[in-house]
Amino acid sequence: MKTDTTKQSGTVVNTRMKSLFVAQDKKPVTLREINLARLTPFQRGLLVTDGTVTRFIEAYTFDPVEVVLVQQKRKTLPSDHQWLQLPAGEEVISRQVTLQTHPKQEASPIIHTYADSLIVVQRLPKSIVNGLESDKKGLGGLLRCSGLETRRELLWCGIETLTDLPIAIAHLEGKTFISRAYLVYAAHEPLMLINEKFPF
């Protein structure tokens, strides 16, 4: 009986990679399972990196990454938030950005990442909160420059089709993306929940 080695290796890769995501069984119903063996090494690297995605993309492409603010606003949580460990009524910052490069041979920028974040204002140093509106480094750069000691915890990953996007990136609606979600912690408290989406 012939063994399907491709299928077997895919199962091994899926098991190893998904062991890194602590809440894979709690992923949103809108996310479909990923066959990780079919992703490129670059895509798998994006999924599991626990450093800044900006640096990872720059190292891979040899192009500087531009952080483009799509939308940012303060809002009040309508209900208790399990992952941020916040009760209803607390204020958070909702922030959406894209990470893009401008290769010389391309007329238009290439979007590598769309990130949608919920940020706990009261748990951040004021320098970071101020920098969210004025700095172009992105969240990773702001955290690094602040000197705040943080750690990341990967929650889940999957494949999704984007919908209900801000007007500035409405052209991405209907396209398929690889998604991951993770928490950023400091002093054992979650600072932010980040959903990153990479073009598939």
Secondary structure by P-SEA (a helix, b strand, c coil): cccaaaaaaaaaaaaaaaccccccccccccccccccccccaaaaaaacccccaaaaaaaaacbbbbbbbcbbbbbccccccccccccccbbbbbbbbbbbbbcccccbbbbcbbbbbccccccccaaaaaacccccccaaaaaaaacccbbbbbcbbbbbbbcccccccccccccccbbbbbbbbccccccbbbbbbbcc
